[in-house]
Amino acid sequence: MATALFSSTIFGPVHSRRLGVSLGINLLPADRKICSFDCIYCECGYTVKAVGGTSRMPSREEVKALLRDKLIEMRIGGELPDVMTFAGNGEPTLHPEFLGVIRDTIELRDEFCQQARVAVLSNASRLGDENVVEALKLVDDNILKLDSASDEMVRILDVPNYEYSVEKVVEQMSQFHDNLAVQTMFAKWTVDGKEYDNSTDKDVMAWLELIRRINPPRVMIYTIDRDTPLRSMQKVNKQRLDDIADMTRKVVADVSVSY
């Protein structure tokens, strides 16, 4: 299936299934994906090593200038975002000036659109970095990925490029208390002739136990909606997602579902 990169540092606004009118901020290069995961469902495609070219992350100063220009343009046009979302071509918290960029973004939000929220979509791989944790505690919507209770399932679905531990991630997520949304992708797929499904009763029950331990104020569940690198990826049907959401609401009151 075809996948696509975001070609600029500031993109949109786009209409997000989960966040509303979202102005995107991409802290990664425009010409390749940089990530600590290589998720088989990623709309940006697989993570590949740079070969030549001029790939670089935008500096903190560049991000601030570009965001200011875009917000001025949107204000003149009579349209301001509901949320400014850090996403883009990989894992945003890998940017070396991530904390500073977050501080700048909050400053600009307060200047131009005080009603807007600042959101970060992260795979939770950098929660061992105190600067990243500080930055995530500053934002309005700290959205962290937890796709399975199984290390093996995460290795197959998310393909982390480091020694990933579900247990460690759960402990790290718990430090955010009331400032956390756990985001989970449910899907079915086949790899090397073997079928996988993280939406089975067994998988969901194990995942729910971790949600209970983390005790986040919000959980966001979804399934694939766009082209994915792995052709065998399949959506989980609406009824199954609704069933999972109903089970989750027994643990967390605020559960959103995107089909």
Backbone torsions as a table, in degrees:
resi	resn	phi	psi	omega
1	MET	NA	151.9	178.8
2	ALA	-75.3	140.2	174.0
3	THR	-130.1	166.1	-173.9
4	ALA	-144.0	147.6	174.3
5	LEU	-95.8	158.3	173.2
6	PHE	-83.8	127.7	-169.8
7	SER	-89.8	1.2	-178.5
8	SER	-145.1	165.9	-180.0
9	THR	-72.4	-42.8	176.3
10	ILE	-110.2	126.5	-177.6
11	PHE	-136.5	154.4	-179.1
12	GLY	97.0	-158.2	11.4
13	PRO	-71.2	150.9	176.6
14	VAL	-120.4	159.3	177.5
15	HIS	-96.0	104.4	-177.4
16	SER	-84.1	139.7	176.5
17	ARG	-61.6	-30.3	-172.8
18	ARG	-106.9	-21.6	-169.2
19	LEU	-121.0	-7.3	-178.1
20	GLY	89.0	-148.7	179.3
21	VAL	-75.0	109.3	-169.6
22	SER	-117.7	126.9	171.8
23	LEU	-92.7	119.8	-174.2
24	GLY	-87.5	146.0	175.9
25	ILE	-128.2	117.8	-177.7
26	ASN	-107.5	110.3	-178.7
27	LEU	-89.9	2.9	-178.5
28	LEU	-102.9	168.8	178.6
29	PRO	-58.8	154.4	179.4
30	ALA	-79.9	-16.1	-172.7
31	ASP	-109.0	0.2	175.0
32	ARG	-161.7	159.6	179.4
33	LYS	-89.0	135.6	173.7
34	ILE	-125.1	119.1	-174.6
35	CYS	-154.7	154.5	174.7
36	SER	-87.5	-6.2	173.6
37	PHE	-119.0	163.7	173.7
38	ASP	-134.2	57.2	-172.8
39	CYS	-55.0	135.3	-177.5
40	ILE	-74.7	-5.4	177.9
41	TYR	-110.7	5.6	-172.8
42	CYS	-66.4	128.2	-179.5
43	GLU	-66.9	-16.0	178.4
44	CYS	-87.8	-1.0	-179.4
45	GLY	89.6	-171.2	-179.8
46	TYR	-77.3	155.1	176.0
47	THR	-80.8	125.6	-180.0
48	VAL	-126.1	152.1	177.6
49	LYS	-73.0	147.5	179.4
50	ALA	-67.9	138.1	175.5
51	VAL	-128.5	99.8	-176.9
52	GLY	68.7	-157.5	176.9
53	GLY	74.8	-172.4	-175.6
54	THR	-125.0	34.1	-177.2
55	SER	-55.8	128.2	174.8
56	ARG	-156.8	154.2	175.2
57	MET	-83.1	145.1	175.8
58	PRO	-67.0	145.5	179.0
59	SER	-73.1	165.3	176.9
60	ARG	-56.6	-43.6	-178.6
61	GLU	-63.9	-40.4	178.8
62	GLU	-64.6	-43.2	-179.9
63	VAL	-61.1	-45.5	-178.4
64	LYS	-63.1	-43.6	-179.5
65	ALA	-65.1	-44.1	-179.5
66	LEU	-66.3	-39.7	179.5
67	LEU	-67.2	-41.9	177.8
68	ARG	-59.1	-46.6	-179.9
69	ASP	-59.6	-42.0	-178.6
70	LYS	-67.7	-41.0	-179.9
71	LEU	-67.4	-36.3	174.6
72	ILE	-62.5	-45.6	178.5
73	GLU	-59.6	-43.3	-178.9
74	MET	-69.2	-37.5	178.3
75	ARG	-64.7	-42.3	177.5
76	ILE	-61.8	-37.7	-179.8
77	GLY	-79.7	-2.1	178.2
78	GLY	76.2	19.4	180.0
79	GLU	-132.0	120.9	176.7
80	LEU	-122.2	151.8	-173.8
81	PRO	-74.5	153.7	169.2
82	ASP	-76.1	-30.2	-175.3
83	VAL	-153.8	145.7	171.0
84	MET	-108.0	117.5	-167.4
85	THR	-114.6	123.0	174.0
86	PHE	-84.0	111.8	179.5
87	ALA	-145.6	-125.2	172.9
88	GLY	94.7	-148.0	-168.6
89	ASN	-88.6	55.6	177.5
90	GLY	131.5	-150.3	-175.1
91	GLU	-92.3	110.8	-174.3
92	PRO	-63.2	-29.6	-176.7
93	THR	-72.4	-4.4	175.2
94	LEU	-75.7	-14.1	179.1
95	HIS	-63.9	130.0	-175.5
96	PRO	-65.1	-19.3	179.3
97	GLU	-112.8	32.0	-173.8
98	PHE	-57.1	-45.8	-179.0
99	LEU	-60.9	-45.2	178.9
100	GLY	-63.5	-40.4	178.2
101	VAL	-62.1	-41.9	178.3
102	ILE	-62.4	-43.8	179.0
103	ARG	-61.3	-42.2	178.4
104	ASP	-62.8	-41.8	-178.0
105	THR	-64.1	-42.2	177.6
106	ILE	-63.5	-39.8	177.5
107	GLU	-60.6	-46.0	179.9
108	LEU	-69.0	-37.9	176.4
109	ARG	-58.4	-45.3	-178.7
110	ASP	-66.4	-27.3	179.4
111	GLU	-79.5	-41.7	-170.1
112	PHE	-105.2	-34.9	-172.1
113	CYS	-152.8	78.0	-173.3
114	GLN	-61.3	-22.8	-178.9
115	GLN	-77.8	-17.1	-175.7
116	ALA	-74.6	151.7	177.0
117	ARG	-103.4	154.4	174.4
118	VAL	-107.9	123.4	-176.0
119	ALA	-122.8	147.8	174.1
120	VAL	-127.7	125.5	172.7
121	LEU	-98.7	111.9	-174.8
122	SER	-130.7	151.3	177.6
123	ASN	-87.0	4.2	175.7
124	ALA	70.2	17.9	-177.6
125	SER	-81.3	-13.1	-173.2
126	ARG	-113.4	24.7	-176.9
127	LEU	-76.3	-1.4	173.4
128	GLY	-87.7	-5.7	179.7
129	ASP	-96.0	117.9	-174.9
130	GLU	-63.8	-31.1	177.7
131	ASN	-68.8	-38.6	177.0
132	VAL	-64.9	-44.7	179.0
133	VAL	-61.0	-43.9	178.5
134	GLU	-59.8	-43.2	179.5
135	ALA	-63.2	-44.4	-178.2
136	LEU	-66.9	-27.6	176.9
137	LYS	-73.9	-16.4	179.8
138	LEU	-85.3	-25.7	-173.1
139	VAL	-81.3	162.3	-178.9
140	ASP	-78.3	-39.2	-177.6
141	ASP	-123.8	96.9	178.8
142	ASN	-94.2	98.4	-170.7
143	ILE	-107.8	111.2	-173.2
144	LEU	-117.0	140.2	-175.1
145	LYS	-82.7	136.9	169.0
146	LEU	-148.0	94.7	-170.7
147	ASP	-87.8	-12.6	-178.7
148	SER	-166.3	158.5	173.4
149	ALA	-87.6	-3.2	-175.3
150	SER	-107.1	125.4	175.2
151	ASP	-57.6	-40.9	-178.7
152	GLU	-63.7	-43.2	179.8
153	MET	-64.5	-40.5	177.9
154	VAL	-62.7	-41.5	179.7
155	ARG	-62.3	-32.7	-178.8
156	ILE	-83.1	-39.5	-175.4
157	LEU	-85.3	-45.5	-175.4
158	ASP	-99.9	-20.9	176.8
159	VAL	47.9	62.5	177.0
160	PRO	-64.9	148.0	-179.3
161	ASN	-97.7	22.5	177.9
162	TYR	-144.5	177.3	-177.3
163	GLU	-77.2	89.9	-175.8
164	TYR	-79.3	140.7	176.4
165	SER	-135.4	117.3	176.8
166	VAL	-56.8	-44.6	-177.9
167	GLU	-58.2	-44.0	-179.9
168	LYS	-65.7	-41.8	-179.8
169	VAL	-64.2	-40.1	178.2
170	VAL	-61.0	-44.5	178.0
171	GLU	-61.3	-42.4	-178.7
172	GLN	-68.7	-37.8	178.6
173	MET	-64.2	-34.1	-174.8
174	SER	-63.2	-19.8	-177.7
175	GLN	-72.5	-13.6	-176.4
176	PHE	-85.4	-15.5	174.9
177	HIS	53.9	-111.4	-174.1
178	ASP	-85.0	-2.4	-178.4
179	ASN	-111.0	69.7	-176.2
180	LEU	-162.4	134.9	166.3
181	ALA	-122.1	125.7	175.6
182	VAL	-89.8	128.7	-177.5
183	GLN	-113.9	131.5	-177.5
184	THR	-134.1	131.5	175.2
185	MET	-95.4	123.9	174.4
186	PHE	-108.0	133.0	-176.9
187	ALA	-160.0	172.7	173.6
188	LYS	-126.3	146.3	-178.8
189	TRP	-163.5	169.5	179.4
190	THR	-128.9	131.2	177.0
191	VAL	-131.8	126.1	179.9
192	ASP	52.4	40.6	177.2
193	GLY	78.8	-1.0	-179.8
194	LYS	-104.3	134.0	-178.8
195	GLU	-89.7	139.9	179.3
196	TYR	-128.0	152.6	179.9
197	ASP	-160.9	111.7	-179.4
198	ASN	-91.8	13.6	178.5
199	SER	-108.0	11.9	177.9
200	THR	-69.9	161.2	179.2
201	ASP	-56.1	-42.7	-179.0
202	LYS	-61.4	-47.4	-178.6
203	ASP	-66.1	-42.6	-177.7
204	VAL	-66.7	-40.0	179.3
205	MET	-63.0	-41.5	178.4
206	ALA	-66.3	-40.5	177.5
207	TRP	-64.3	-41.8	179.7
208	LEU	-62.7	-34.5	177.7
209	GLU	-63.2	-37.4	177.2
210	LEU	-70.2	-38.9	176.3
211	ILE	-60.1	-40.5	178.3
212	ARG	-61.8	-40.1	-179.8
213	ARG	-69.7	-41.5	-179.8
214	ILE	-69.1	-38.5	179.1
215	ASN	56.7	53.4	179.4
216	PRO	-77.1	154.6	176.3
217	PRO	-72.4	-18.3	-176.0
218	ARG	-145.4	142.9	173.9
219	VAL	-127.9	136.8	180.0
220	MET	-120.6	115.9	178.4
221	ILE	-114.0	146.0	-177.2
222	TYR	-156.5	174.9	175.3
223	THR	-135.1	175.5	-175.2
224	ILE	-64.6	141.2	-177.9
225	ASP	-130.9	-11.1	-176.0
226	ARG	-131.6	177.4	177.5
227	ASP	-61.4	146.4	-178.3
228	THR	-127.7	154.3	179.0
229	PRO	-62.1	-38.7	-179.9
230	LEU	-87.9	118.7	-173.7
231	ARG	-67.6	-22.0	-176.3
232	SER	-83.2	-0.8	-178.9
233	MET	-62.7	135.8	178.2
234	GLN	-130.0	146.0	176.1
235	LYS	-67.2	152.0	164.8
236	VAL	-89.3	132.8	-172.6
237	ASN	-69.0	162.3	-174.3
238	LYS	-57.6	-43.0	-178.3
239	GLN	-61.5	-41.8	179.9
240	ARG	-66.3	-42.1	177.3
241	LEU	-62.2	-40.4	177.7
242	ASP	-63.0	-39.6	178.0
243	ASP	-62.9	-43.7	178.8
244	ILE	-63.1	-41.5	179.0
245	ALA	-61.9	-42.2	179.7
246	ASP	-62.7	-41.2	177.9
247	MET	-65.2	-38.8	-178.2
248	THR	-68.3	-33.6	-179.7
249	ARG	-66.1	-14.5	174.2
250	LYS	-76.6	-13.7	-179.2
251	VAL	-110.9	-41.3	-178.3
252	VAL	-129.7	131.8	-175.2
253	ALA	-70.4	-40.4	-174.5
254	ASP	-96.7	102.1	179.3
255	VAL	-127.6	123.0	176.9
256	SER	-108.2	148.7	-177.8
257	VAL	-127.2	131.3	175.5
258	SER	-121.9	125.6	-174.5
259	TYR	-97.1	NA	NA
